[in-house]
Amino acid sequence: MFPRVKSDIKAVFDRDPAARSLLEVIFCYPGLHAIWFHRLSHWFWKNEFWFFGRLTSHLGRFLTGVEIHPGATIGRGFFIDHG
């Protein structure tokens, strides 16, 4: 899971010229937070913990305003700007 987290952070720096620091990216990018919530909810979904997948997905939507279905497959380097 941690290589994916690093890859997600790298995608922000690669695609957003306004990204200035690691702390800013980790704490102030709701699109990145939405991706992390999705990765967790997708893990639950793939392992047939559908309720927890949905619950995590809804929590992520509530906190970030971004909805990604837990069954959706997204790969490395995915970036949501202005999430």
N, C-alpha and C positions, 0 to 999 in steps of 0.2 A: 504493500500500500504506500509506503514512504517514497519509493521511486516515482510513483504517480503524482504525489504531492509536489515533489521537486519539479517534475515535468510541468505540472499545472502552473507553478510559480514562474518557471522559465518562459512559458507561453505568454504570460502577462508582460514580462520584460521584453520579449521579442516583438510583441504586437502593439504595445501601448507606449508611445513616446513620453507620455506624462508620468509613467511609473518611475519614481525617483529612489525609493528605498525599500528594502526587504520588509521592514516593519510596516510601512505604509501599505504595501501590497497585501500582506498577511491580514492586517486588521481593517482595512478601509476599502476593499474591493468586493462588493456584494455578489458580483458575477462569479468570482473565485469561490466565495463561500457556497454559492448555489451548486457549483460543480462538486465541491467536497461533500455537501449534503447528498447530492445525487450518487456519488461513488459509494457512500455508505448505504443508502437506500437500495441501490442496485445490488450490492452484495447480499443484503437481506432477501431481495427478490429472487436472485439466482439460487439461493439456498433454501427456497420455499418457505421463508418467513414473511409471507405476503403482508400480513398485518403490520409488522414492524417496518417493512419496506414502505408501505403507504404512510404510516405514521411519521417516519423520518422525512419522507418527501413533503408531507404537509407542514411539518415543522420548518423545513427549509424554505418552503414557499412563504410561510408566515413571516419568517425573519428576513428574507431577502427580496420578496416580491417576484421571484422567478420560479416558474413551475416546470419541472422536468419529470416525466413519468418514470417511476422506478424500473420499469421494464425496458426503457430506452437504452441503447448501447452507444456510448460515446468513447472515443479513443484519446490517445495522448495528444497534447497540443491544442485541445479544445479551449476556446476563449470566448467569454461573454463580456462584451464591452457595454457599459451603460446598463447593467443588469438591475 
